[in-house]
Amino acid sequence: MNGCDLSFGDILRSTDHFDQSNIIGCGGFGLVYKATLPDGRKVAIKRLSGEYFQMEREFQAEIETLSQAQHKNLVVLQGYCKIGTDRLLIYSYMQNGSLDYWLHEKPDGGSMLQWERRLRIAQGAARGLAYLHQSCDPHILHRDIKSSNILLDENFEAHLADFGLARLVLPYDTHITTDLVGTYGQSSVATFKGDVYSFGIVLLELLTGKRPVDMCNPRGGRELVSWVLQMKKEKRAAEVFDPHIYDETLEFQLMAMLEIACFCISDSPKLRPLTKQLVVWLDDIGTSDHMPK
């Protein structure tokens, strides 16, 4: 992929000259804009500031690798353009935004995410992560698994976004890398098992409806983890579940996902499961009467 066939004018028109009204996301890498291309396709354009990134040859090589990652549970990278010192990454557009938005920002969003839908989101995200970890050649670390990087299409199917973007950042750029892997409530270890830990946090968000850290009272990065583990230790695990999804008839399924989440957030990376095991466990929920072990 040597750039794309869109002109600078096309990009400007599709984003209304990067008008703020078209911003649909932001993060450690830059702003994301909703855009409509000349052929009518809706896409998301991530605008990266050029000062922190690798030389052009290395950057293009990394983009080539990321563009080859094709899976139904990934947000597909469709193209890339360079404009001045900025790089623009063009992705498929996800109509329903992020999981973070539905769980934590949209009024009554949690009530629209019933248990079956949350389970399907977890299953889809796990499949996407397993593909990155074990089916891609070369394997790809995500490095920033969190609910805001799990995007939902019109059917609320999960798609992982921003996978592998840390590979584009120069190693000495501590500003972006700290923002990237130092997100509150996430493991900062950039390993496959670090991704699994972060995925466990997302499972806890799905189960509890709570943020990893209460930003009004950020006592520490393990706030949600500590609370859940303490409640589990006190034999009060049933009290952690989001009232929007809790039902006595579903308690076994909820407990099964909670067990999976606890395996993921084990202090020892060796005790955390491989992503292919996560897929098996999550797919078994609702079809098996055995707890993960």
KOLKEZA-996991 format. One record per residue (C-alpha): residue number from 1; residue in one letter; chain; y, x, z. Coordinates in nm, 4 decimals. Layout:
<pts>
 num residu chaine       c2       c1       c3
 NUM      A      A        Y        X        Z
...
</pts>
This chain:
<pts>
 num residu chaine       c2       c1       c3
   1      M      A   0.0000   0.0000   0.0000
   2      N      A   0.3095   0.1811  -0.1209
   3      G      A   0.5703  -0.0622  -0.0034
   4      C      A   0.5963  -0.4061  -0.1641
   5      D      A   0.7348  -0.5732  -0.4740
   6      L      A   1.0170  -0.7516  -0.2917
   7      S      A   1.3714  -0.6378  -0.3562
   8      F      A   1.6272  -0.5774  -0.0847
   9      G      A   1.8030  -0.8911  -0.2061
  10      D      A   1.4824  -1.0931  -0.1712
  11      I      A   1.4446  -0.9776   0.1886
  12      L      A   1.8061  -1.0560   0.2732
  13      R      A   1.7886  -1.4021   0.1182
  14      S      A   1.4547  -1.4834   0.2809
  15      T      A   1.5940  -1.4083   0.6276
  16      D      A   1.9500  -1.5347   0.5651
  17      H      A   2.0659  -1.1736   0.5977
  18      F      A   1.8624  -1.1301   0.9181
  19      D      A   2.0450  -1.4186   1.0785
  20      Q      A   1.9810  -1.4587   1.4508
  21      S      A   1.8709  -1.8179   1.3977
  22      N      A   1.5616  -1.6843   1.2193
  23      I      A   1.4484  -1.4597   1.5051
  24      I      A   1.1089  -1.5782   1.6298
  25      G      A   1.0107  -1.2824   1.8460
  26      C      A   1.1082  -0.9483   1.9909
  27      G      A   0.9366  -0.6579   2.1598
  28      G      A   0.9234  -0.2837   2.2056
  29      F      A   0.9122  -0.2313   1.8288
  30      G      A   1.1962  -0.4552   1.7184
  31      L      A   1.2827  -0.8091   1.6148
  32      V      A   1.0646  -1.0516   1.4188
  33      Y      A   1.2190  -1.2924   1.1693
  34      K      A   1.0817  -1.6031   1.0055
  35      A      A   1.1270  -1.5818   0.6292
  36      T      A   1.0515  -1.7810   0.3161
  37      L      A   0.9712  -1.5578   0.0185
  38      P      A   1.0796  -1.6380  -0.3388
  39      D      A   0.7319  -1.7783  -0.4136
  40      G      A   0.7648  -2.0231  -0.1227
  41      R      A   0.5334  -1.8449   0.1193
  42      K      A   0.6379  -1.8396   0.4833
  43      V      A   0.5964  -1.5013   0.6474
  44      A      A   0.7040  -1.3157   0.9589
  45      I      A   0.9029  -0.9961   0.9003
  46      K      A   0.9057  -0.7360   1.1759
  47      R      A   1.2065  -0.5058   1.1474
  48      L      A   1.1365  -0.1617   1.2935
  49      S      A   1.4112   0.0845   1.3751
  50      G      A   1.3468   0.4034   1.1803
  51      E      A   1.4557   0.6623   1.4349
  52      Y      A   1.1373   0.6549   1.6396
  53      F      A   0.8738   0.6613   1.3683
  54      Q      A   0.6578   0.9148   1.1914
  55      M      A   0.7395   1.0887   0.8661
  56      E      A   0.6993   0.8682   0.5592
  57      R      A   0.3646   1.0087   0.4445
  58      E      A   0.2041   0.9670   0.7876
  59      F      A   0.3646   0.6257   0.8309
  60      Q      A   0.2252   0.5029   0.4990
  61      A      A  -0.1203   0.6360   0.5878
  62      E      A  -0.1181   0.4416   0.9136
  63      I      A   0.0077   0.1280   0.7380
  64      E      A  -0.2752   0.1636   0.4868
  65      T      A  -0.5272   0.1740   0.7710
  66      L      A  -0.3779  -0.1292   0.9445
  67      S      A  -0.3583  -0.3291   0.6209
  68      Q      A  -0.7331  -0.2864   0.5703
  69      A      A  -0.8050  -0.4683   0.8980
  70      Q      A  -0.8925  -0.8136   0.7662
  71      H      A  -1.0366  -1.0773   1.0003
  72      K      A  -0.9737  -1.4482   1.0519
  73      N      A  -0.8595  -1.3803   1.4093
  74      L      A  -0.6009  -1.1161   1.3185
  75      V      A  -0.2437  -1.1642   1.1983
  76      V      A  -0.2811  -0.9981   0.8608
  77      L      A  -0.0357  -0.7293   0.7501
  78      Q      A   0.0580  -0.8359   0.3965
  79      G      A   0.3035  -0.5652   0.3009
  80      Y      A   0.5709  -0.3215   0.4029
  81      C      A   0.9129  -0.2205   0.2759
  82      K      A   1.1475   0.0629   0.3637
  83      I      A   1.5192  -0.0155   0.3652
  84      G      A   1.7359   0.2786   0.4667
  85      T      A   1.5889   0.4128   0.7886
  86      D      A   1.4331   0.0779   0.8796
  87      R      A   1.0794  -0.0296   0.8021
  88      L      A   0.9897  -0.3935   0.7465
  89      L      A   0.6350  -0.5106   0.8105
  90      I      A   0.5434  -0.8412   0.6468
  91      Y      A   0.2856  -1.0549   0.8251
  92      S      A   0.1288  -1.3964   0.7846
  93      Y      A   0.3345  -1.6638   0.9599
  94      M      A   0.1763  -1.8399   1.2572
  95      Q      A   0.3120  -2.1928   1.2870
  96      N      A   0.2508  -2.2521   1.6587
  97      G      A   0.3937  -1.9276   1.7901
  98      S      A   0.2489  -1.7359   2.0815
  99      L      A   0.0077  -1.8257   2.3581
 100      D      A   0.2722  -1.7015   2.6019
 101      Y      A   0.5131  -1.9656   2.4698
 102      W      A   0.2663  -2.2510   2.5241
 103      L      A   0.1509  -2.1348   2.8668
 104      H      A   0.4789  -2.0202   3.0178
 105      E      A   0.7856  -2.1288   2.8197
 106      K      A   0.7399  -2.4600   2.6403
 107      P      A   0.8045  -2.7578   2.8684
 108      D      A   0.4700  -2.9328   2.9221
 109      G      A   0.3107  -2.6789   2.6878
 110      G      A   0.0265  -2.6235   2.9306
 111      S      A  -0.0677  -2.9913   2.9159
 112      M      A  -0.1252  -2.9570   2.5411
 113      L      A  -0.3650  -2.6688   2.5976
 114      Q      A  -0.6667  -2.8532   2.7326
 115      W      A  -0.9744  -2.6581   2.8393
 116      E      A  -1.1592  -2.6823   2.5073
 117      R      A  -0.8546  -2.5473   2.3247
 118      R      A  -0.8068  -2.2617   2.5745
 119      L      A  -1.1729  -2.1661   2.5490
 120      R      A  -1.1499  -2.1595   2.1703
 121      I      A  -0.8380  -1.9396   2.1914
 122      A      A  -1.0219  -1.6957   2.4194
 123      Q      A  -1.3232  -1.6896   2.1890
 124      G      A  -1.1120  -1.6266   1.8798
 125      A      A  -0.9061  -1.3531   2.0428
 126      A      A  -1.2254  -1.1825   2.1621
 127      R      A  -1.3688  -1.1875   1.8099
 128      G      A  -1.0517  -1.0338   1.6704
 129      L      A  -1.0547  -0.7607   1.9338
 130      A      A  -1.4252  -0.6898   1.8817
 131      Y      A  -1.3566  -0.6509   1.5098
 132      L      A  -1.0805  -0.3959   1.5761
 133      H      A  -1.2909  -0.2021   1.8260
 134      Q      A  -1.6256  -0.1998   1.6500
 135      S      A  -1.6122  -0.3152   1.2882
 136      C      A  -1.2992  -0.1435   1.1538
 137      D      A  -1.3353   0.1998   0.9990
 138      P      A  -1.1681   0.3775   1.1672
 139      H      A  -1.1859   0.1751   1.4883
 140      I      A  -0.8446   0.0519   1.6039
 141      L      A  -0.7114   0.0325   1.9579
 142      H      A  -0.4769  -0.2595   2.0042
 143      R      A  -0.2867  -0.1004   2.2965
 144      D      A  -0.0763  -0.4093   2.3705
 145      I      A  -0.3032  -0.7062   2.4386
 146      K      A  -0.1006  -0.9810   2.6060
 147      S      A  -0.0420  -1.3517   2.5628
 148      S      A   0.2741  -1.2975   2.3557
 149      N      A   0.0643  -1.1004   2.1045
 150      I      A  -0.1889  -1.3805   2.0625
 151      L      A  -0.0431  -1.6081   1.7965
 152      L      A  -0.1615  -1.9585   1.7135
 153      D      A  -0.1867  -2.1147   1.3693
 154      E      A  -0.1441  -2.4825   1.2859
 155      N      A  -0.4918  -2.5538   1.4282
 156      F      A  -0.4312  -2.3496   1.7451
 157      E      A  -0.6774  -2.0845   1.6292
 158      A      A  -0.6011  -1.7457   1.7854
 159      H      A  -0.4808  -1.4441   1.5854
 160      L      A  -0.4120  -1.1029   1.7411
 161      A      A  -0.0723  -0.9583   1.6463
 162      D      A   0.0803  -0.6095   1.6692
 163      F      A  -0.2549  -0.4321   1.6733
 164      G      A  -0.2353  -0.0576   1.6207
 165      L      A   0.1435  -0.0399   1.5970
 166      A      A   0.1540   0.2267   1.8678
 167      R      A  -0.0011   0.4619   1.6101
 168      L      A   0.3244   0.4454   1.4147
 169      V      A   0.5332   0.5771   1.7034
 170      L      A   0.6046   0.9458   1.7459
 171      P      A   0.4153   1.0828   2.0490
 172      Y      A   0.7323   1.2059   2.2181
 173      D      A   0.9044   0.8689   2.2036
 174      T      A   0.8556   0.7650   2.5643
 175      H      A   1.1002   0.4726   2.5421
 176      I      A   0.8891   0.2651   2.3065
 177      T      A   0.5506   0.3779   2.4323
 178      T      A   0.6467   0.2996   2.7912
 179      D      A   0.7617  -0.0471   2.6907
 180      L      A   0.4483  -0.0896   2.4884
 181      V      A   0.1701   0.0012   2.7277
 182      G      A   0.3596  -0.0417   3.0511
 183      T      A   0.3968  -0.4193   3.0291
 184      Y      A   0.3903  -0.5842   3.3700
 185      G      A   0.0402  -0.6845   3.4685
 186      Q      A  -0.1288  -0.4762   3.2012
 187      S      A  -0.3352  -0.1601   3.2178
 188      S      A  -0.1413   0.1354   3.0778
 189      V      A  -0.4544   0.3290   2.9825
 190      A      A  -0.4627   0.3452   2.6025
 191      T      A  -0.8403   0.3251   2.5630
 192      F      A  -1.0824   0.0632   2.4389
 193      K      A  -1.1572  -0.0260   2.8016
 194      G      A  -0.7809  -0.0447   2.8592
 195      D      A  -0.7689  -0.3154   2.5919
 196      V      A  -1.0525  -0.4942   2.7733
 197      Y      A  -0.8575  -0.4843   3.1016
 198      S      A  -0.5554  -0.6379   2.9304
 199      F      A  -0.7774  -0.9025   2.7717
 200      G      A  -0.8995  -0.9903   3.1199
 201      I      A  -0.5389  -1.0551   3.2220
 202      V      A  -0.5037  -1.2963   2.9292
 203      L      A  -0.8174  -1.4793   3.0443
 204      L      A  -0.6611  -1.5150   3.3892
 205      E      A  -0.3457  -1.6569   3.2296
 206      L      A  -0.5548  -1.9111   3.0392
 207      L      A  -0.7398  -2.0102   3.3568
 208      T      A  -0.4458  -2.0235   3.5976
 209      G      A  -0.1485  -2.1018   3.3750
 210      K      A   0.0400  -1.8292   3.5620
 211      R      A   0.2183  -1.5215   3.4316
 212      P      A   0.0679  -1.1797   3.5131
 213      V      A   0.3736  -1.1173   3.7309
 214      D      A   0.6277  -1.3617   3.8684
 215      M      A   0.9401  -1.2129   3.7099
 216      C      A   1.1546  -1.3771   3.9793
 217      N      A   0.9633  -1.1830   4.2417
 218      P      A   0.8055  -0.8785   4.0679
 219      R      A   0.6324  -0.7167   4.3639
 220      G      A   0.3903  -0.5265   4.1459
 221      G      A   0.1993  -0.5159   3.8199
 222      R      A  -0.1222  -0.6524   3.9739
 223      E      A   0.0248  -0.9676   4.1284
 224      L      A  -0.1923  -1.2209   3.9423
 225      V      A  -0.4974  -0.9956   3.9630
 226      S      A  -0.4568  -0.9429   4.3376
 227      W      A  -0.4093  -1.3135   4.4033
 228      V      A  -0.7146  -1.4185   4.2023
 229      L      A  -0.9368  -1.1521   4.3574
 230      Q      A  -0.8202  -1.2466   4.7067
 231      M      A  -0.8872  -1.6166   4.6430
 232      K      A  -1.2306  -1.5284   4.5078
 233      K      A  -1.3028  -1.3159   4.8150
 234      E      A  -1.2069  -1.6103   5.0379
 235      K      A  -1.4460  -1.8409   4.8462
 236      R      A  -1.1456  -2.0384   4.7184
 237      A      A  -1.1809  -1.9535   4.3496
 238      A      A  -1.1690  -2.3197   4.2458
 239      E      A  -0.8094  -2.3319   4.3712
 240      V      A  -0.6812  -2.0804   4.1136
 241      F      A  -0.7388  -2.3021   3.8101
 242      D      A  -0.4488  -2.4646   3.6256
 243      P      A  -0.4350  -2.8358   3.7219
 244      H      A  -0.3946  -2.9132   3.3507
 245      I      A  -0.7530  -2.8021   3.2882
 246      Y      A  -0.9350  -2.8379   3.6189
 247      D      A  -1.2079  -3.1001   3.6331
 248      E      A  -1.5180  -3.0969   3.8504
 249      T      A  -1.7337  -3.1518   3.5429
 250      L      A  -1.5885  -2.8328   3.3906
 251      E      A  -1.6051  -2.6166   3.7024
 252      F      A  -1.9131  -2.4218   3.5907
 253      Q      A  -1.7452  -2.3299   3.2603
 254      L      A  -1.4219  -2.2338   3.4361
 255      M      A  -1.6121  -2.0198   3.6852
 256      A      A  -1.8005  -1.8531   3.4006
 257      M      A  -1.4753  -1.7472   3.2335
 258      L      A  -1.3406  -1.6321   3.5690
 259      E      A  -1.6464  -1.4073   3.6123
 260      I      A  -1.5861  -1.2619   3.2647
 261      A      A  -1.2206  -1.1976   3.3499
 262      C      A  -1.3210  -1.0216   3.6718
 263      F      A  -1.5592  -0.7927   3.4835
 264      C      A  -1.2729  -0.7065   3.2468
 265      I      A  -1.0316  -0.6158   3.5277
 266      S      A  -1.2760  -0.3944   3.7169
 267      D      A  -1.1010  -0.0888   3.8597
 268      S      A  -1.3642   0.1340   3.7009
 269      P      A  -1.3459   0.1337   3.3195
 270      K      A  -1.7212   0.2002   3.3126
 271      L      A  -1.7834  -0.1417   3.4654
 272      R      A  -1.5769  -0.3247   3.2039
 273      P      A  -1.7771  -0.4828   2.9201
 274      L      A  -1.7647  -0.3892   2.5550
 275      T      A  -1.5820  -0.6388   2.3384
 276      K      A  -1.9023  -0.7416   2.1600
 277      Q      A  -2.0396  -0.8437   2.5009
 278      L      A  -1.7231  -1.0451   2.5645
 279      V      A  -1.7827  -1.2382   2.2431
 280      V      A  -2.1399  -1.3223   2.3470
 281      W      A  -2.0386  -1.4289   2.6981
 282      L      A  -1.7474  -1.6443   2.5839
 283      D      A  -1.9501  -1.8082   2.3084
 284      D      A  -2.2167  -1.8932   2.5679
 285      I      A  -1.9715  -2.0926   2.7802
 286      G      A  -2.0578  -2.4581   2.7434
 287      T      A  -2.3959  -2.3826   2.5870
 288      S      A  -2.5643  -2.1851   2.8657
 289      D      A  -2.6317  -2.2594   3.2323
 290      H      A  -2.6265  -1.8904   3.3259
 291      M      A  -2.3339  -1.6969   3.4675
 292      P      A  -2.2378  -1.3690   3.2940
 293      K      A  -2.3962  -1.0701   3.4629
</pts>
